[in-house]
């Protein structure tokens, strides 16, 4: 069996064959193998990983931003401010996320799509 480029003393997962950008065989928990065995789409999972990373970066900025720029109508504490946002705003956020996820899933299931590349 071929050894992983990222962890030289571990066997490379069969699902990670180097065909995707940045793929160096790093999967110490074997998640990619499990996904493939369950007939899952590795490209979709890779896309989700990239999106979750981007959302985490926005969330980190969302905790810092209110401390720097004060808004009178909302608390500067992120968790308190979250409870102060009106239901109508949360509805718009939810609908926006649903539309974005729908468009993203249409893009990722195209045969020639590359995870994370939305041009």
C-alpha positions in Angstrom: 0.0 0.0 0.0 1.1 3.5 -0.7 2.1 5.7 2.2 0.6 9.1 2.9 2.6 12.2 1.9 1.4 14.1 5.0 2.0 11.3 7.6 4.8 9.1 6.1 4.3 6.3 8.6 0.6 5.9 7.8 -1.0 4.2 4.8 -2.7 6.7 2.4 -6.5 6.4 2.4 -7.7 4.9 -0.9 -10.2 7.6 -1.4 -7.5 10.3 -1.4 -5.6 9.6 -4.6 -4.2 13.1 -5.1 -6.8 14.0 -7.8 -8.1 17.0 -5.8 -6.1 20.2 -5.2 -4.2 20.1 -1.9 -4.8 16.4 -1.4 -1.7 14.9 0.3 -3.5 12.0 1.9 -4.2 13.6 5.3 -7.1 11.7 6.8 -6.0 10.2 10.2 -9.5 9.3 11.2 -10.4 7.6 7.9 -13.4 9.9 7.2 -12.9 9.9 3.5 -12.9 6.1 3.3 -16.1 5.9 5.3 -17.8 8.5 3.0 -16.8 6.6 -0.1 -17.9 3.2 1.4 -21.3 4.7 2.1 -21.6 5.9 -1.5 -21.2 9.5 -0.5 -19.8 12.2 -2.7 -16.3 13.2 -1.6 -16.5 16.5 -3.7 -19.6 17.6 -1.7 -17.9 16.8 1.6 -14.8 18.8 0.5 -17.0 21.7 -0.5 -18.8 21.6 2.9 -15.4 21.6 4.7 -14.4 24.8 2.8 -17.7 26.5 3.4 -17.6 25.6 7.2 -14.1 27.1 7.4 -15.3 30.3 5.7 -18.3 30.5 8.0 -16.0 30.0 11.1 -13.8 32.9 9.9 -16.9 35.1 9.6 -18.1 34.1 13.0 -14.8 35.0 14.5 -15.0 38.4 12.9 -18.6 38.7 14.1 -17.4 38.3 17.7 -14.7 41.0 17.3 -16.5 43.5 15.1 -19.1 44.7 17.7 -16.4 45.3 20.3 -14.7 47.7 18.0 -17.7 49.4 16.4 -20.5 50.0 18.9 -24.1 49.9 17.7 -26.4 51.7 20.1 -29.5 49.5 19.6 -27.6 46.3 20.2 -25.4 44.9 22.9 -21.7 44.7 22.2 -21.8 41.1 23.5 -22.4 38.8 20.6 -24.7 36.3 22.5 -26.8 39.1 23.9 -27.0 40.9 20.6 -28.2 37.7 18.9 -31.2 37.6 21.1 -32.0 41.3 20.3 -32.2 40.7 16.6 -35.9 40.8 15.4 -37.6 37.6 14.0 -38.0 39.3 10.6 -34.2 39.7 10.3 -33.6 36.1 11.3 -36.2 35.0 8.6 -34.3 37.0 6.0 -31.0 35.4 7.1 -32.5 31.9 7.0 -34.0 32.5 3.5 -30.7 33.9 2.2 -28.8 30.9 3.6 -31.3 28.5 2.0 -30.9 30.2 -1.4 -27.1 30.2 -1.1 -27.0 26.5 -0.2 -29.3 25.6 -3.0 -27.1 27.4 -5.6 -24.0 25.9 -4.0 -25.3 22.4 -4.3 -26.2 22.9 -7.9 -22.7 24.1 -8.6 -20.9 21.3 -6.8 -22.8 18.5 -8.5 -21.7 19.6 -12.0 -19.2 17.0 -13.4 -16.4 19.6 -14.0 -16.8 21.6 -10.7 -13.9 22.1 -8.3 -14.7 22.3 -4.6 -14.5 25.9 -3.4 -14.4 27.5 -6.9 -17.5 29.5 -7.5 -16.0 32.0 -9.9 
